[in-house]
Amino acid sequence: MAVRRKTERAPEPLLQALPEETWTDLFGLTKRADRAFGDRLVTALSKIDRGLLPPASSHPFEAHIARGTEALPDLLDLLETGTEREWFNALDATAHICFAITSAGSDGRTGGAVDGALIGRLRAQLKRQDLSIDQLALVTKTLAIARDHGVLHEQLHRLADSDPGVVASAARLLGLGRYAPASRILRELVSPERFYESRAVIWALGELGDPDVLPALYRALAQAFRVVDCAIAIGKIGQLTSVGQLTPLILAGAPEQRDAAVRALAMILDHHRNDQKPLGDLFSSLKGLIEAQLASGMPLSGSTRFHMLLCLARMGTTLDEPRIRRYLQLGIDDDASAVASVFQKKRH
Protein backbone atom coordinates (compact mmCIF):
# COMPACT_ATOMS: atom_id res chain seq x y z
CA MET A 1 0.00 0.00 0.00
CA ALA A 2 1.50 3.26 -1.06
CA VAL A 3 2.06 5.86 1.62
CA ARG A 4 0.60 9.22 0.74
CA ARG A 5 3.03 11.97 1.48
CA LYS A 6 1.74 15.07 3.18
CA THR A 7 2.22 18.00 0.88
CA GLU A 8 3.07 21.43 2.20
CA ARG A 9 0.55 24.16 1.52
CA ALA A 10 1.95 26.81 -0.74
CA PRO A 11 2.02 30.25 0.86
CA GLU A 12 -0.95 32.37 -0.07
CA PRO A 13 -0.06 35.11 -2.55
CA LEU A 14 0.30 38.57 -1.09
CA LEU A 15 -2.67 40.81 -1.76
CA GLN A 16 -1.98 43.76 -4.01
CA ALA A 17 -3.97 46.68 -2.68
CA LEU A 18 -0.68 48.58 -2.97
CA PRO A 19 2.48 47.57 -4.87
CA GLU A 20 4.88 45.52 -2.78
CA GLU A 21 7.60 48.11 -3.35
CA THR A 22 5.42 50.69 -1.62
CA TRP A 23 5.31 48.60 1.56
CA THR A 24 9.05 47.89 1.53
CA ASP A 25 10.53 51.16 0.26
CA LEU A 26 8.07 53.74 1.59
CA PHE A 27 6.73 52.10 4.76
CA GLY A 28 9.79 49.99 5.59
CA LEU A 29 7.82 46.75 6.05
CA THR A 30 10.36 44.06 5.27
CA LYS A 31 8.48 41.08 6.72
CA ARG A 32 5.97 39.37 4.49
CA ALA A 33 3.45 39.07 7.33
CA ASP A 34 3.59 42.83 8.01
CA ARG A 35 3.10 43.65 4.33
CA ALA A 36 0.21 41.20 4.12
CA PHE A 37 -1.47 42.78 7.14
CA GLY A 38 -1.06 46.24 5.62
CA ASP A 39 -2.66 45.08 2.40
CA ARG A 40 -5.55 43.48 4.32
CA LEU A 41 -6.14 46.75 6.17
CA VAL A 42 -6.11 48.83 2.98
CA THR A 43 -8.47 46.40 1.26
CA ALA A 44 -10.86 46.31 4.23
CA LEU A 45 -11.00 50.10 4.59
CA SER A 46 -11.58 50.58 0.86
CA LYS A 47 -14.61 48.27 1.07
CA ILE A 48 -16.12 50.44 3.82
CA ASP A 49 -15.71 53.67 1.86
CA ARG A 50 -13.24 54.55 -0.89
CA GLY A 51 -13.12 58.06 0.56
CA LEU A 52 -11.21 56.72 3.56
CA LEU A 53 -8.14 56.03 1.44
CA PRO A 54 -6.46 57.79 -1.47
CA PRO A 55 -6.17 55.81 -4.70
CA ALA A 56 -3.14 53.54 -4.78
CA SER A 57 -0.28 54.97 -6.79
CA SER A 58 3.49 54.97 -6.81
CA HIS A 59 5.85 57.91 -7.27
CA PRO A 60 8.67 57.85 -9.83
CA PHE A 61 11.00 59.23 -7.13
CA GLU A 62 9.61 57.15 -4.27
CA ALA A 63 13.12 56.15 -3.20
CA HIS A 64 14.18 59.81 -3.02
CA ILE A 65 11.14 60.67 -0.89
CA ALA A 66 12.02 57.83 1.47
CA ARG A 67 15.55 59.24 1.87
CA GLY A 68 14.16 62.60 2.96
CA THR A 69 16.40 65.63 3.43
CA GLU A 70 19.52 63.99 2.05
CA ALA A 71 17.80 63.51 -1.32
CA LEU A 72 17.02 67.21 -1.82
CA PRO A 73 20.35 68.14 -3.50
CA ASP A 74 19.89 65.36 -6.07
CA LEU A 75 16.32 66.46 -6.76
CA LEU A 76 17.36 70.08 -7.16
CA ASP A 77 20.04 68.94 -9.64
CA LEU A 78 17.26 67.44 -11.74
CA LEU A 79 15.32 70.70 -11.59
CA GLU A 80 18.35 72.42 -13.09
CA THR A 81 19.50 69.83 -15.63
CA GLY A 82 16.80 67.17 -16.03
CA THR A 83 14.22 66.60 -18.74
CA GLU A 84 10.78 68.18 -18.48
CA ARG A 85 9.29 64.95 -17.10
CA GLU A 86 12.12 64.68 -14.58
CA TRP A 87 11.55 68.33 -13.64
CA PHE A 88 7.90 67.78 -12.75
CA ASN A 89 8.57 64.55 -10.86
CA ALA A 90 11.57 65.99 -9.00
CA LEU A 91 9.62 69.10 -7.97
CA ASP A 92 6.75 66.99 -6.67
CA ALA A 93 9.16 64.81 -4.68
CA THR A 94 10.80 67.98 -3.32
CA ALA A 95 7.39 69.19 -2.12
CA HIS A 96 6.75 65.86 -0.39
CA ILE A 97 10.06 66.06 1.47
CA CYS A 98 9.67 69.73 2.41
CA PHE A 99 6.22 69.02 3.82
CA ALA A 100 7.62 66.17 5.91
CA ILE A 101 10.37 68.44 7.25
CA THR A 102 8.15 71.40 8.15
CA SER A 103 5.36 69.23 9.60
CA ALA A 104 7.57 67.10 11.82
CA GLY A 105 6.14 68.41 15.09
CA SER A 106 3.74 66.29 17.13
CA ASP A 107 1.06 68.99 16.87
CA GLY A 108 1.20 68.91 13.08
CA ARG A 109 1.84 72.65 12.89
CA THR A 110 5.43 73.06 14.01
CA GLY A 111 8.39 71.31 12.52
CA GLY A 112 11.89 71.71 11.25
CA ALA A 113 13.25 74.13 8.67
CA VAL A 114 14.44 73.45 5.16
CA ASP A 115 18.07 74.42 4.63
CA GLY A 116 18.34 78.01 3.41
CA ALA A 117 20.80 77.15 0.63
CA LEU A 118 18.39 74.55 -0.75
CA ILE A 119 15.51 77.04 -0.66
CA GLY A 120 17.75 79.49 -2.53
CA ARG A 121 18.32 76.95 -5.29
CA LEU A 122 14.58 76.29 -5.46
CA ARG A 123 13.81 80.03 -5.55
CA ALA A 124 16.20 80.41 -8.48
CA GLN A 125 13.72 78.42 -10.56
CA LEU A 126 11.39 81.43 -10.49
CA LYS A 127 13.91 83.42 -12.55
CA ARG A 128 14.01 80.92 -15.41
CA GLN A 129 12.62 82.21 -18.70
CA ASP A 130 11.87 78.77 -20.12
CA LEU A 131 9.29 77.74 -17.52
CA SER A 132 5.58 78.00 -18.19
CA ILE A 133 3.16 79.88 -15.93
CA ASP A 134 1.93 76.55 -14.56
CA GLN A 135 5.49 75.47 -13.76
CA LEU A 136 6.22 78.74 -11.99
CA ALA A 137 3.02 78.28 -9.96
CA LEU A 138 4.19 74.82 -8.89
CA VAL A 139 7.56 76.23 -7.81
CA THR A 140 5.76 78.90 -5.76
CA LYS A 141 3.59 76.21 -4.16
CA THR A 142 6.66 74.18 -3.23
CA LEU A 143 8.34 77.26 -1.75
CA ALA A 144 5.22 77.89 0.33
CA ILE A 145 5.33 74.32 1.62
CA ALA A 146 9.00 74.85 2.44
CA ARG A 147 7.91 77.99 4.36
CA ASP A 148 9.93 80.46 2.35
CA HIS A 149 9.22 83.73 4.16
CA GLY A 150 9.52 85.91 1.04
CA VAL A 151 6.92 83.94 -0.92
CA LEU A 152 4.51 83.76 2.01
CA HIS A 153 4.81 87.47 2.82
CA GLU A 154 4.03 88.26 -0.81
CA GLN A 155 0.84 86.16 -0.62
CA LEU A 156 -0.22 88.10 2.45
CA HIS A 157 -0.36 91.27 0.34
CA ARG A 158 -2.29 89.47 -2.39
CA LEU A 159 -5.19 88.85 -0.01
CA ALA A 160 -6.16 92.48 -0.69
CA ASP A 161 -6.42 91.90 -4.45
CA SER A 162 -9.76 92.65 -6.14
CA ASP A 163 -9.63 89.36 -8.10
CA PRO A 164 -11.24 86.51 -6.10
CA GLY A 165 -9.05 84.01 -7.92
CA VAL A 166 -5.88 85.74 -6.76
CA VAL A 167 -7.20 85.86 -3.19
CA ALA A 168 -8.12 82.17 -3.26
CA SER A 169 -4.68 81.21 -4.60
CA ALA A 170 -2.94 83.32 -1.98
CA ALA A 171 -5.04 81.80 0.80
CA ARG A 172 -4.16 78.28 -0.31
CA LEU A 173 -0.46 79.08 -0.35
CA LEU A 174 -0.63 80.68 3.09
CA GLY A 175 -2.40 77.59 4.39
CA LEU A 176 0.20 75.30 2.85
CA GLY A 177 2.92 77.34 4.52
CA ARG A 178 0.94 77.61 7.80
CA TYR A 179 1.87 81.28 7.85
CA ALA A 180 0.62 82.50 11.25
CA PRO A 181 0.62 86.26 10.44
CA ALA A 182 -2.13 85.60 7.87
CA SER A 183 -4.65 84.37 10.43
CA ARG A 184 -6.09 87.76 11.41
CA ILE A 185 -6.61 88.86 7.79
CA LEU A 186 -8.03 85.54 6.61
CA ARG A 187 -10.70 85.43 9.31
CA GLU A 188 -12.06 88.76 8.03
CA LEU A 189 -12.58 87.16 4.62
CA VAL A 190 -15.01 84.50 5.88
CA SER A 191 -18.22 85.94 4.44
CA PRO A 192 -21.03 84.94 2.06
CA GLU A 193 -20.06 88.05 0.10
CA ARG A 194 -16.80 86.28 -0.75
CA PHE A 195 -18.36 83.06 -1.92
CA TYR A 196 -15.71 82.15 -4.51
CA GLU A 197 -12.59 82.54 -2.40
CA SER A 198 -14.18 81.49 0.90
CA ARG A 199 -13.52 77.78 0.49
CA ALA A 200 -9.77 78.35 0.18
CA VAL A 201 -9.85 80.89 3.01
CA ILE A 202 -11.65 78.54 5.40
CA TRP A 203 -9.33 75.68 4.48
CA ALA A 204 -6.32 77.89 5.21
CA LEU A 205 -7.73 78.86 8.61
CA GLY A 206 -7.98 75.19 9.52
CA GLU A 207 -4.37 74.63 8.50
CA LEU A 208 -3.20 77.61 10.55
CA GLY A 209 -4.95 76.25 13.65
CA ASP A 210 -5.45 79.57 15.43
CA PRO A 211 -8.28 79.35 18.03
CA ASP A 212 -8.86 83.10 17.72
CA VAL A 213 -10.55 82.55 14.33
CA LEU A 214 -13.22 80.23 15.76
CA PRO A 215 -15.87 82.97 16.24
CA ALA A 216 -15.70 83.71 12.50
CA LEU A 217 -16.20 80.03 11.70
CA TYR A 218 -19.05 79.75 14.21
CA ARG A 219 -20.79 82.72 12.56
CA ALA A 220 -20.49 81.03 9.19
CA LEU A 221 -22.09 77.87 10.63
CA ALA A 222 -24.95 79.94 12.07
CA GLN A 223 -25.48 81.43 8.61
CA ALA A 224 -25.38 77.94 7.02
CA PHE A 225 -22.43 79.18 4.96
CA ARG A 226 -19.81 76.66 3.82
CA VAL A 227 -20.91 74.32 6.60
CA VAL A 228 -18.80 71.34 5.55
CA ASP A 229 -15.64 73.43 5.08
CA CYS A 230 -16.16 75.23 8.39
CA ALA A 231 -16.73 71.98 10.30
CA ILE A 232 -13.48 70.47 9.01
CA ALA A 233 -11.55 73.65 9.79
CA ILE A 234 -13.00 73.70 13.32
CA GLY A 235 -11.90 70.09 13.77
CA LYS A 236 -8.37 70.89 12.65
CA ILE A 237 -8.14 73.72 15.17
CA GLY A 238 -9.01 71.09 17.76
CA GLN A 239 -10.62 73.03 20.63
CA LEU A 240 -12.86 71.06 22.97
CA THR A 241 -15.14 74.10 23.29
CA SER A 242 -16.14 73.57 19.64
CA VAL A 243 -17.98 70.32 20.40
CA GLY A 244 -21.19 72.24 21.10
CA GLN A 245 -21.04 73.79 17.63
CA LEU A 246 -20.66 70.39 15.96
CA THR A 247 -23.30 68.49 17.92
CA PRO A 248 -26.35 69.97 16.10
CA LEU A 249 -24.81 68.88 12.78
CA ILE A 250 -24.30 65.36 14.07
CA LEU A 251 -27.90 65.28 15.31
CA ALA A 252 -29.72 66.78 12.37
CA GLY A 253 -27.32 67.90 9.65
CA ALA A 254 -27.55 66.86 6.03
CA PRO A 255 -25.56 63.67 5.28
CA GLU A 256 -22.46 65.51 4.10
CA GLN A 257 -22.68 67.92 7.05
CA ARG A 258 -23.02 65.08 9.56
CA ASP A 259 -20.03 63.32 8.01
CA ALA A 260 -17.90 66.48 8.25
CA ALA A 261 -18.99 67.11 11.84
CA VAL A 262 -18.13 63.56 12.92
CA ARG A 263 -14.74 63.79 11.22
CA ALA A 264 -14.15 67.11 12.99
CA LEU A 265 -15.15 65.59 16.33
CA ALA A 266 -12.66 62.77 15.78
CA MET A 267 -9.92 65.36 15.19
CA ILE A 268 -10.78 67.19 18.42
CA LEU A 269 -10.91 63.97 20.44
CA ASP A 270 -7.49 63.04 19.12
CA HIS A 271 -6.07 65.54 21.65
CA HIS A 272 -8.12 64.15 24.57
CA ARG A 273 -7.75 60.37 24.39
CA ASN A 274 -6.61 60.11 28.00
CA ASP A 275 -9.15 62.51 29.50
CA GLN A 276 -11.95 60.04 30.32
CA LYS A 277 -12.01 61.07 33.98
CA PRO A 278 -12.07 64.89 33.75
CA LEU A 279 -14.36 64.77 30.71
CA GLY A 280 -16.46 61.83 31.84
CA ASP A 281 -19.86 63.55 31.57
CA LEU A 282 -19.15 64.98 28.13
CA PHE A 283 -17.76 61.69 26.85
CA SER A 284 -20.77 59.83 28.21
CA SER A 285 -23.16 62.13 26.33
CA LEU A 286 -21.19 61.90 23.10
CA LYS A 287 -20.92 58.12 23.31
CA GLY A 288 -24.66 57.84 23.81
CA LEU A 289 -25.36 60.10 20.84
CA ILE A 290 -23.00 58.24 18.51
CA GLU A 291 -24.03 54.73 19.56
CA ALA A 292 -27.72 55.64 19.20
CA GLN A 293 -27.16 56.78 15.62
CA LEU A 294 -25.08 53.72 14.74
CA ALA A 295 -27.78 51.42 16.08
CA SER A 296 -30.74 53.36 14.67
CA GLY A 297 -30.64 52.03 11.14
CA MET A 298 -30.48 55.57 9.74
CA PRO A 299 -28.65 55.84 6.43
CA LEU A 300 -25.04 56.66 7.29
CA SER A 301 -22.17 56.54 4.83
CA GLY A 302 -19.26 54.20 5.38
CA SER A 303 -17.04 57.21 6.07
CA THR A 304 -19.45 58.53 8.71
CA ARG A 305 -19.70 55.14 10.43
CA PHE A 306 -15.92 54.71 10.41
CA HIS A 307 -15.31 58.12 11.99
CA MET A 308 -18.04 57.51 14.56
CA LEU A 309 -16.17 54.39 15.65
CA LEU A 310 -12.96 56.40 15.69
CA CYS A 311 -14.64 58.88 18.06
CA LEU A 312 -15.77 56.05 20.34
CA ALA A 313 -12.28 54.55 20.39
CA ARG A 314 -10.72 57.91 21.24
CA MET A 315 -13.12 58.22 24.17
CA GLY A 316 -11.95 54.88 25.53
CA THR A 317 -14.73 52.59 24.25
CA THR A 318 -13.61 49.00 23.70
CA LEU A 319 -14.62 47.87 20.22
CA ASP A 320 -14.55 44.15 19.54
CA GLU A 321 -14.86 42.58 16.09
CA PRO A 322 -18.59 41.69 16.30
CA ARG A 323 -19.42 45.25 17.29
CA ILE A 324 -17.24 46.70 14.56
CA ARG A 325 -18.79 44.37 11.98
CA ARG A 326 -22.30 45.39 13.07
CA TYR A 327 -21.67 49.12 13.22
CA LEU A 328 -19.76 49.26 9.92
CA GLN A 329 -22.27 46.91 8.28
CA LEU A 330 -19.53 44.62 7.05
CA GLY A 331 -20.51 41.50 5.14
CA ILE A 332 -19.87 38.03 6.53
CA ASP A 333 -16.91 37.56 4.20
CA ASP A 334 -15.32 40.94 4.97
CA ASP A 335 -12.23 40.99 7.17
CA ALA A 336 -13.11 42.78 10.42
CA SER A 337 -9.88 41.88 12.22
CA ALA A 338 -7.74 44.24 10.14
CA VAL A 339 -10.20 47.10 10.65
CA ALA A 340 -10.39 46.34 14.38
CA SER A 341 -6.67 47.07 14.68
CA VAL A 342 -7.36 50.69 13.71
CA PHE A 343 -9.43 51.17 16.84
CA GLN A 344 -7.04 49.51 19.29
CA LYS A 345 -5.88 51.79 22.12
CA LYS A 346 -2.83 53.90 21.25
CA ARG A 347 -3.07 52.93 17.58
CA HIS A 348 -6.15 54.87 16.45
N, C-alpha and C positions, 0 to 999 in steps of 0.2 A: 504494500500500500504506500503510495507516494505521500511524502510529508509536504504539506503546503507551507511554504515559507511566508512569514508575515512581512508584508511590504510596508515600507515607510510611507506615510502620507507626505505628498509634496507640499512644501510651504505655499500658503495661499498668496496669490499675487497681491502686491501692494496696490491699494486704491490710488486713483490718479485725480483727485480733486484739484491738486496742485502738482506741478512737475516735481520730480524727486530732487532735482537740483535746487529748487527753491527751499525745500526743507533742510538740505545739507549746507548749502552755501549761505543762504540768507538767515535761516533760523538756527543753524548749527546743530541740527539733530542728526547725529551720526549713527545712532542705533536704529535698526529696522523697526523695532517695536514702537519707538517714540515717533518715527515718521508715520507709521501705520495709524497710531492713535490720533495724530494731528490730522491726517486725512479723514478719519472717521468723524472727527469733530467738525471739520469744514463741511463734509457732506451732510451731516445731521442738521447743522444750522441752516444750510442752504435750503433744506426741505421745509423748515419752519417758515422762512421768509427770505427771499433772495436779497432783500434790502439790508439784512443783517451783515452781509459780507460783500466786499467788492468783487467784481469779476476776476477770475484767476488770470494772471498774466505774468510774464517774465520781462525783465529789463535787460537790454543789450549790455549794459555796464553793471549788472548785478554784483559782480565780483568787486568792482570799484566801490560800490555803495557799502558793501560789507566791510571793506577796509577802513571806511570812514575818513577822518582828517588826512591821513597819510596819502590818500588817493587824490586829493585836490590838485596838487601840482601837475600830475599826469593828465587830469581832466582839463585843466586850464591850458596845457600844451595843445590838446586837441581843439580847443576853442580857437587857438591862434594858427594852427597849421593843418587841422583835419579837414576832411571833406564836409560837405553840407550836412549829410546824414550824421556823420560823427559829431558835428557841431551841435545839432539838436539833441542827440542822445547824451553827449557829454554835459551840456548845460542842464538837462533834466536831472542827471545824476548829481551834479553839483548842488542843485536845489535840494535834493533829498538829503545830502550830507549836511548842508548848512542848516536845514531845519532840525536835523538830529542834534547838531551842536548847540543851537540856540534854545532848544526846547528840553535840554537835559535835566532841568530842575524837577524835583518831585511834585511841585505844584503846577507843572505844565506851562508856566509863564516866565520862569527865570531859567537861564541856562548859561552856557559858556559863550565865548566870543570867537568869531572867525578871525584868523590872523589878518592883520591890517594889510600886509603885503599881498596876500591872496585876494583880498577885496579890491586892492588897487589894480591888480591884473584883470579882475572881472570888470571893474569900472571902465577900463581902457576899451572894452568892447563897444561901449556907447559912442566912441569917437570914430569907429570904422565907417567908411563911406559905402561899403559893399553889402551892408546888412539891410534887410527889409524893415519896414515899420513893425511888422509882427515880431521879427527877431529882436529888435531893440526893446519892444515891450516885454519880451520874455527875459531879457537881460535885466531890465528894471525890476521885474517881479523877483528874480533870483537875488538881486541886491537887497530888496526889501526883506526877503526871508533871512538873508545874512545880517540884517539889521544895520545896513549902511546908513549912518546918520544923515548924510547929505541928501540921499534919495528920499528918505522918510520926511525930512524937514520940507523938502520941495512939495511933497504930496499934501502936507498940512496946509500950505498956501492954496493949493488947488481945490480945497474944499469950498472956497469962496467963489469958484467959477460959476458962471451963469448957465453952463451946459450941464444938464443932469448926468450925461454920460461921463464927463470928466470927473464930476464929484463921485459917482459910483466907483469909477476906476481907482481914484485916490483913496476912497474909504477901504476898498479891498486890499490895497497895498499897505495901508496903515494897519489893518487887521493882521495881515500876514507878518508884518514886522513887529506886532504888539507894541506899537509906539505910544507909550503912556500919555505924552503931552496932547495927543489927539482926542482924548476921552471927553474933555469938557466941550469941545466944538462939535464932536459927533453927536452927543446927546441932544444938542439943540436942533439937529437935523431930523430927528424922529418925529415926523408929522405927516398926516394924510396929504398935505399940500406938496409933499415931496415923494409922491408915490413911486416914481421910477427908481430913484437912487436909494430909497429907504431900505430895501432888502439888503443891499451891500452895507449900508450904515449900521443896521441892527446886527448883522453878522459880525462886523468889526467890533462893535461894543461887546459882544460875547467873547471874542478873542482877547480883548484888552482886560476883561475881568474886573473892572472897577465897580465896586458896590455903589458908588455915588451916582451912577447912571440908572439905577433901578427905578426911581420914581418916574423917569421918562418912559421906561418900558412898561411899567404898571399903567400909566396913562394910556399908552397905545392899546394895551389889553382891554381897558375899560371902554375904549372907543371901537373895539373889535377890528383894530387895524393891525395887519400883519401878525395875526395871533400866533401862527406856527413859528414864524421867525423869532418873535419876541419870547415865546416859551423856551425855545432852545437857547437863546442868548441868556435868559435868566438862569437856566440850568448850568450853563458854563460858568457864570459868575459864582454860583454855588453857595448862596446865603440861605441859611435855614429859615430866615424870616420870609422867604419867598414862597414857602410851601402853601400858605394861605391863598396866594394868588393863583397857584396851579390847581388847587383842589377843585374849584368849580368846573374847570375844563375836564378834569378826570371824571367828575360826576355827570356832566351833561354837555360836554363839548361835542362838536362834530367829530367823526372818526379820525380825521387827520389831526385835529386839535387835541383830542384825547391821547393819541399816540405821541405827539410832541410833548405834552405835559408829563406823561409817564416817563419818557426818556429824560426830560429835564429833572424830574424827581429823582431818578436813578443817579444822575450826575451829582445832585446835592447830597444825597445819602452816601455817596462815595467818600465824603469827608467826615462821616459820622458813624462809621461801621461799629465802633466800640463804645457808642454812647447809649446803649440800651437802658442803663439805669437812670441817668439824668433826663433822658428823653422818653422814658417809659410810657407816659400817657399819650404823647404824640405818636410814638411808634405803634402803640396799641390801636389807635384810631385809624392810622394809615393802613395797618395790616388788615383790619376789619373791612375797610373800604375796598382794598384791592382784592382780597379773597372773595368778597361778595360778588364783585364783578366777574372774576374768573369762574365762579361757580354758577353764575346766573344764566348762562346760555346765550347772553347777548353777543351779537356779532362783533368780535374783536379780531383784528389782524394778527398774523403770526408775530410781527414786530412788537405790537402792543403787548401781547401775552408774554413774550420773552422778556421785555423790559419790566413788566409787572413782577415776574419771578425774580428778576435781578434786584428790584426794590425790596422784595421780601427777604432775599438772601442778605442784603446789606443791612437789614434791620434785625438780623440774627435768626430768622426762621429756618429751621431745618427742612430741607426739601429732598425727599427720597424719590427714587425712580418712578414708583407708581403715581405719586402726586405730580411729578413733572410731566409724565406721559398724559395724565388726565387734563392738567391745566393747559398744556401746549397742544392738546388734541392730536397727539402723535398716533400713527397707525400701529397695528400690532407688530408689523415687521420693521418699524423704524427703531433705530438704535438710541435708546434713552440714556444709556450709561455714559456715552461721550458728552452729551449735553449736560448731564448731571454734574460732571466735573467742573463746568463753568460756575456753578452755584455753590461749590464747596467753599467753606470758610477760608479766607485769606487768598483765594484764587479768583474770586469774582470781581 
